[in-house]
Amino acid sequence: MDNLTSADFSAPSNRKDANKNTQRVLSAAHKLFADKGIEATMEEIASEAGVGVGTVQRRFSSKTRLAAAVVTDVFLKVKEKQLEVVQMAVPADRKMRLLFEIFSASHRQYGKIHSLGLHLATAGELGDDMKTSLMSGLEGGVWKVIIQGQDEGLFREGDPVLMELLIINMINPDLILKLNERIPADEIPKCVTDMILLGLTRR
């Protein structure tokens, strides 16, 4: 299930009031998940949204699905920023660093939602779908940066799509969580990019 959106996790409805409630619930969930992570309760989210718990449960069958909807919205915003970086007029090695620095910025900007997304992608009922969705955030951008680096004489020759595939599968949620056990989250992008550039740079 590629390119998920928050709508994929909510119950569909043709009623305008139901869709309005869905947006209120998502807004409240974003605020509370950023602050409390998965510890935020459906009751707290309902109260923040100004609706009943039953309304939340009708729109989202479980807290996991509600959390996944919020995480998906956040990662779509991150992907938009990464695509902006791909279009920037800077050298490819700098561009590669910027792509992964967005990870660190999003961790600070969205509080515990970022970590929540990593956990959803590695465990539970949504593991495989969430992992596919999060990884798709880098697809299509990295190979363009690799081609630029090859044209600039910075990166080694080779199939850029294959190189992108290797990078994306190396930078997966399991790795990020394990790295975070050893180093602070804001140091992970530099660590990851150093390793990527070590493999890409011509010698």
N, C-alpha and C positions, 0 to 999 in steps of 0.2 A: 504494500500500500504506500506508494510514493506520494510526495507532496501533499501530506495531510493538512487540513485546516481545522479550526476549532469546530466548525459545523459537523465534521465527521464524528464528533464525540457526543453531540447533543441529539435529543429526540426531535425529529422534524415536525414542523407545524406550519399550517397556512394562516394561523391566527396572528394578527398584528400585535395583540397584547402579549401573546406567548413569546413572540420573537423579541419584544421589548423587554420582557422579564429575563429572557436568556442573556441579553446584553448587560442588564443590571447585575445578574448573577456572575457573569464573567468578570465584570469590572470589580465587584466585591472580592471575588476569588483571587484575582490578580493582586490586589492589595494585601490580602491576608496570607496568601501563599508566599509572597515576597517577604513578609515579616516573620511568619511562623513555619514556613515549609509545610511538609505533610502533616504536621501537628494541628494545623487549622482544621476546625470541625465544620461539618455541614450546617450545624446550628448557627455558628458564628458567621458563616458566609451568608446564610439566609437573613440574619439580623442586619448585617452590613448592607445587604441589597434591599432591605425593606420588604421582603416577601416571606411567605411561610416556608418551612422546611419541605413540605410536600411539593411546593412549586419547584424548588431546587431539584428534588428527587425525580420529578416528572421530566424535567429538562435533561438531567444527567443521572443515569442509573446508579452511579457510584462516585465516591470521592476521587477514585483513581481516574475515572473518565473526565471528571471536571478538571482535575489537575493536568491531565494530558491536553485538554483544550487550551488551558492557559499557557502551558509550556510550548505548544505548537504555535500559538500567536507570537510568543516571544522569539522563538527561533526563526520564524518567517521575517520578523523585523531585523534580526541579526543577518539573515541571508541578504536582505536588501542592502544593508550597509556593506557587506562583503562584495556585492556586485558593483557598488559604487567605487570601491577600492580598485577593482579590476580595470575600471575605465580611467583611473588616474594616470597622469603623465609623470610617473616616477620610475626609476630602474626596477627591474623585476625582483631583485633580492630584497629591496625595501618594500615592494608591494607584497611579497610573500610574508614578510614580518607583520605588515599591517593587517593582513587577513587573519592572522592568529592573535594579534593584539586586540582585535574586536571581541574575541572570546573573553579576555580579561576584563574589558570594559563592560561587557554584558553581565559578567559575574557581579560587578559592583553596582551596575544600574538596576538590575532586576532582583537583587537580594538572593533569597534562598530558592527562587524559581529555577535558576540555572542548575544548581545542585539537584534539585527535585527532578529536573528533566534528565539528568545523567542517570539517576537511580531508576526512573521509569523505563529508561532504555536498556537497562541491564537486568531487570527482574520483573516478575509479575505478569499479569494477563496481557499487558501491552508491550512487553519487552521487544519483540521482533519488529512490530509495526513502528514503535517509537524510534528504535535504532535506525531503521531504514529512513524514516522521515528526517531525523537529525543529521544523518550522514549526507542526505541529499542536499543539505545546505551548502556544502562545498563543491558539489558536482557542477561541472561546466565553467567554473571560474579558475580553478587551479591550473588546468591544462593550458588556458590562455596565457597565464602568467609564465608557465614553463616555456611556451613557444616564444614569448617575448624575451625571456632570459637566454634562450638558445640563439635568437637573432642578435642579441647584444653581446654574445660571446661569453656570457657569465655561466650558463648551465651546460652540462654535458649533452651530447647528442643522444637521441633515442626517441621512442614513441611517446609523445606527451600525454596521450590518453592513458597509456599503460602506467606511466609515472604517476598520473593523478590517481588512478585506481589504487596503486600501492600506498600512496600517501593517505588517501581517505580511509583505507582499511587499517592503516597503522594508527591513525588518530581516531580511535573509537572511544565510546563512553567508558568501557572497562579500563582502558589505559589512563584516561583522565582521572578517574576515581583513584586508581592505584598511585598515580603520580601525586595526587593531592594528599595521600597518606604520608608522603615524604617531604613535599615542598609546598609552600603557600600557593593558593590558586593564582595569584597575580604573577607568579614566577613561571607557571606552566607554559604560557605562550612562548617565552624566550627559550626555554628548554626544548620545546617541541620544534620550534623554527630552527634552532641551532642544528638539531639532528637532521632535519629535512634539507637544509642548505648544505650540510656536510655531504649528503648523498647526491645533491644536484650539481654542486659547483665543479667546474672543470679544474683539472689539475695539470 
